[in-house]
Amino acid sequence: MKPTSLSSIAAFAVAILTLWALAAPAASPRKVQFVGSYTWPSSAHNLGGFSGLELSDNGRDFTVISDRAGLFTGSFKRNGLRITGVSTGGPIRLRDPKGRALKGWRADSEGLAIGPDGRVFVSFEGDHRVWSYTNHKRAARVPSDKAFEAFQGNSGLEALAIDAKGQLFAIPERSGKLTRPFPVWRYSGKRWTTPFSLRRDGGFLPVGADFGPDGKLYLLEREFTGFGFRSRVRRFSLSNTQVKSEETLLETNVWRHDNLEGLSVWRDASGHIRLTMVSDDNFRKLQRTEFVEYRVLKN
């Protein structure tokens, strides 16, 4: 065999080992256990770009939102703990307060949260706002805040969550500076306030949030490295006016999963907190819509 062939094989082997190392979970104290992932083929939904996710308390029924103003409801098929299939109807087109289907730059729907009364809240980028839906025929405006006008065009209120009191929380994808914490906006029915902020470090940016059955705020963050996506999930204990504690549950290396953007937190039959996430394929053939699940290990 020629020397050039041997060197080529060696280089290829090094590349494969490097990719394997990058795709492996980041080394950290083990706080979660990978349950599984399921790729939802594009032929089954003909949409993509899913950036928000909500699950029922039993983890069976789900709602996902696309960043092109489309919403799906459906249910998971499971074999034991793992998702093995998805059953759903066609997409529901989101509409404005006059009942018109959303189009163009005002249709960039990103965040999703569902209240105890079943009301659906959706945040939008471009024209930064939050609307609510009691049905899918027309939206109701949620009062805005003047500060929303200063958000970057593609970095608005990306993450929505509702606590046990029915208060709506919204977190922008960017804080404005690399060293500035992410502001947390809270709406309790009258106006928006910013009672606290979340620490920012590294290249991770908020893309999804949910309050778990333990009352804590779970934040899904995403970092694009230029080669692929990394994901992180942090958990926060909150008081009415401050962050009491912060814990990193999950941090993956590039290529471990696709572009995870939606997060829903629930408790499974074994009593474990479960993190279910969905990826945004950016409408690109090289990416995929993926449901990913981890469960939080008990102390």
N, C-alpha and C positions, 0 to 999 in steps of 0.2 A: 504493500500500500504506500502511496506517495506521502511524503512528509506534509505536503499541503493538505491532503485529505485528513490526516491525523489531527492537524491543527484545527481544521474546520469542525471536525467532530467534537474536539475538546471545547471549542468556543460554543458550539450548540449545547453541549452538556451544561456548561456554566450558565448559559442563558436560561435553560430549563430550570435549573436549581434556583436561580435568582427569582424567576417568576413564582416558583413554588413558595419560596420564603416570603415574598411580598404578599401572596394570597393567604398565608396562614394568619390566624388571629394574633393580635399583638400580645406580647408577653405582659401579664398583669395578674394580680390576685384573682382567682377564679370566683366570680360573683354571678355569672350566668352560665347556662348550658344551652348549646345550640340544639334546637328541636328539629328543624328542617326547613326546606324552601320548596316552593312550587312555582314553576313558570307558567303564567297565564298566557297562552299563545295569542298573538294579535288577531288571528282569524276568529277567535271566540268573542272579541269585543270590538274590533275594528275602530279603535280610538287611541288609547295610550295616553302618555303624559300624566299618569296618575300621581297626584301630589298630596292628597288628603285621604285619611282612612278612619272609619269608626266601626267598632264591633259591638254586638250585643253582649250582655253580661256573661252569657255562656260560651262566647267565642264562636258561635255558629253563623249568625247572620252578620252581614257587613254592608257598609256603604262606602263607596270610593268616589272621588271627584277628579276629573281631568282638568288640566289647565287650559282647556278649550271649551269651558262652560258645559261639560257633560257630566252627568251623575248616574252611577249604577248602584242598584241594590241587588243583593243576592245572598247566597249561603255557601259555606264550605262543606265539602265532603271530607271526612277524616277517617284514617285508619289508625286507631289508637290516638297518639298525640299529633301525628303528622297530617298536614293538608294533602289530599290526594286528588282533589277536583274542585271545580267551581261551577255553581249553577246560578244563572242570572238572566234577566230579561234584557231588552235593548236599552240604550242610553236615554236618559231624560234630559232634555235641553233646558238649561237654566234661563230664566226670563227676567226682564227688568220690572220696575214697579208698575209699568203700563201694560205688562203682559207680552211684550215683544221679545223674541228670541235674541240672546246676546250674540254679538258679532264683533270681529275686529279686535282692536287693542283694548276695548272695555270688557272683553270676554276672558281675560287671563285670571281664572279662578285658581286659588292656591291653597288656602287653609280651609279646614272643615271641622266643625264641632256640632254636636247634637245635644240639646238640653234635655232635662228630665221630663219636660212636657212634649218632647218630640220635635220641637222647633229646630230647624236646620240653619246654622250660621255658616256663611261663606265669606272669606276675605279675598279681595282682588288686588292685583298689581297693575301698574300702568296708571289707571285711574284708581288711586288707593282708597279703599272703602271696605265696609263690612255690610252685607245685606243678610236678612233672615227670610226663611220660607216656612210657612205653615202648610203650604201645598206647593206644587211645582208650577202653578199657573201664573203667579206673579210674585215679585219680591217685595219686601218691606225694608225701607231704609233704616239702618242703625245710625244714630247721630254720629257725625265724624268729629275729628279734632284738627285744629289748624296745623298742628305739627306733622300730620300725615302728608301734607303738601310738600314737605321737604325730603321725603323719602326718595331714594334713587328709583329710576324707572322700573328696573327689574329686581328690586330688593325691598319690597314693601312688607306688609303683614303676612308673613309666610306661615306662621304657626298659630293655631287657635286651640283653646282648651276651655272647658267649663267645669268649675268645681262643684262640690256638693251643695253649695248655697245658691247655685244657678248663676254665679258671676262669670262673665266672659273675660278671658285673658287672651291677649294678642302680643306676639313677639315679632319684631321685624327681622329680616334676614341679615341686615347689616346695622352696625351701631354708629357709623360715621368715621370712626378712627380705630386702628388696630389695637389700641390700648384702652378703648372706652368700653365699659360693660354694655351688654344688650339691655335696653329698657324693656320693662314688662308693663304693658298697658292693661288696665282693668276697667271693665264697664259693668256697673251694677244696676243699670236701668235708667240713669239720668245723664251721666257724663263720663268721659274717659279720665282716668288718673294714672299716674305712674308711681305706685307705692314702693317699688324696689327694682333692682336690676340684677342681671345674672353675669357672673364673671366671664370674660372673654379671654381665650388664649389660643395660640396656634392658628391654623387656618380653618378651623371648624366654624360653620355658620348654621344658625337655627333653621330647620325646615319642617319640623312637626312637633306637636306637644299633646299631652293628655294628662288628666288627673287619674291616678290609679285608685283601686278600691281601698288602698291604705291612706288615701287623702293626700298623697304626695304628688308633686308636679314632676312629670317625666319629660325630658327634652331630647328630641332626636336632632343631631347635627350632622352636617355633611361637609367634607372637604374634597375639592377637586385638585389633584396634584399636577395636572397636565398630562398624566398618563392614565388616570383612572380615579375612582372614588373611594374615599374612606368614610366610615360611619362611626359615630359615637353616641351613646345614650347616657345622659346624666340624670340624677334624681335629686330633688330638692324638698326639704321640709320648710314650710312657710308659716309665718305668722301673718297677721293682718297688714303689717307694715315692713317686714324684713324677711330676708332669707336666713333661716336658722341653721341649716346644714346643707352640704353638697356632697354627692357621692358619684363617682364614675363607675357605671355598671358594665359598659361595653365599649371597646374601642378596637376597630378592625383595621387591618392594613389594606392597601389598594388591591382591587380585584376580588376581594373576598365575597362581596355582593355587588349588585348593580347600584344605581343611583337612588338609594333609599330616601324617601321624602315624607311618607305618611306613617304615623304611629298611633296604635291603639293599645291600651293597657287594661288587662282584665285578669280575673283569677280563675284558674282551671280546676277541674274536679279533684285534683290532688292537693289543692290549697296553695299552689305556687302562683306568684304573680307572673303573667305571661306578657311578653312584648311581641306584638304582631306589627310588621312593617310592610310597606309596599313601595316598589321602585317606580320612578319616572323614567321611561325609556327615551324621552326627548324626541319621540317620533322618528327614531333612527333604527335602521335594521340591525346594526351591530349591537344594540342594547336590547333589553327585554323587560317585560313587566313581570316582577318577581314578588311573591309573598314570602316573607322571611319571618321565622319565629324563634325566639329565645325564651327560656323561663329563668326567672331570678331564683337563685339558690337560697334556701332558708339558712339563717344564721345558726 
